[in-house]
């Protein structure tokens, strides 16, 4: 989603732990041994291992590399990176070097405002566009295979109650692969500000999808939106919240959320704090502004020079209670912003 001016907290960053060996293309020191753990800590639950600006303001096969809105791990272990301007890249998981790019379009050949990405078990790509909004199934080469139903209330006005550029941003498959979940970025008309709806779909025969339950999530501040969600193996979610204030910079916070006991709100027209509605429970894991900057530089004011417009997230692996999580920023093809990848270790706890 394009940058939107919202209030942000100006948190002073911790001292830099390591430095880039060369601006723009190098990555910060990836040492995560015992001696560096404290220096890399963002919070008791999250540490930053390194970051990379290697793809910032580059091109591949005539296509600008940037505007990233979502990430996914493909079946061969490579990294899929979705641009919000209809390009889907395959990246080398270790070097981030682009290996292929596929151009996406709707049924009429028009570009998407593509925001959310899931790679299904058969290799097909489930991709949201926040224009309508929509979720379409694509083959690996970009052919449309199917389109999922969307509740009328979540459609952009006047067809529904959503606002343009504030719809389906996050997308994830829940454990077992039978349930798909999409997060709206902001509240729809008639709901309280800060209440964001998470919509699910259930898999049917032939890998089609029917509408499932819907849940309500409250952002940490009314002016923050939800750009991404990712499911953990136990059914809990990692949720990103993000905002921007001109002259101050970005606010990006990572939460652990549990939808498993939340109320199904699909039959509730207006969510205004009524009794009996159980929201998705959430716990703050970290504010990214508290991470050590690792020698990062910013092209515009930021509470921490490490920060940018972080929009994509994927869990790349885990060992017991430790998860490797990769974030990416959307540079909006703007010279004042950076395409940056963030390598985190997250311990969500029980």
Secondary structure as GFF3:
##gff-version 3
##sequence-region A 1 350
A	DSSP	three_ten_helix	34	36	.	.	.	ID=ss1
A	DSSP	alpha_helix	37	40	.	.	.	ID=ss2
A	DSSP	beta_strand	46	52	.	.	.	ID=ss3
A	DSSP	beta_strand	58	60	.	.	.	ID=ss4
A	DSSP	beta_strand	63	65	.	.	.	ID=ss5
A	DSSP	beta_strand	68	73	.	.	.	ID=ss6
A	DSSP	beta_strand	79	83	.	.	.	ID=ss7
A	DSSP	beta_strand	87	91	.	.	.	ID=ss8
A	DSSP	beta_strand	98	103	.	.	.	ID=ss9
A	DSSP	beta_strand	114	119	.	.	.	ID=ss10
A	DSSP	beta_strand	125	129	.	.	.	ID=ss11
A	DSSP	beta_strand	134	138	.	.	.	ID=ss12
A	DSSP	beta_strand	144	147	.	.	.	ID=ss13
A	DSSP	three_ten_helix	152	154	.	.	.	ID=ss14
A	DSSP	beta_strand	168	173	.	.	.	ID=ss15
A	DSSP	beta_strand	179	184	.	.	.	ID=ss16
A	DSSP	beta_strand	195	203	.	.	.	ID=ss17
A	DSSP	three_ten_helix	205	207	.	.	.	ID=ss18
A	DSSP	beta_strand	209	218	.	.	.	ID=ss19
A	DSSP	beta_strand	225	231	.	.	.	ID=ss20
A	DSSP	beta_strand	237	245	.	.	.	ID=ss21
A	DSSP	beta_strand	249	258	.	.	.	ID=ss22
A	DSSP	beta_strand	281	287	.	.	.	ID=ss23
A	DSSP	three_ten_helix	288	290	.	.	.	ID=ss24
A	DSSP	beta_strand	310	319	.	.	.	ID=ss25
A	DSSP	beta_strand	322	329	.	.	.	ID=ss26
A	DSSP	beta_strand	341	346	.	.	.	ID=ss27
###
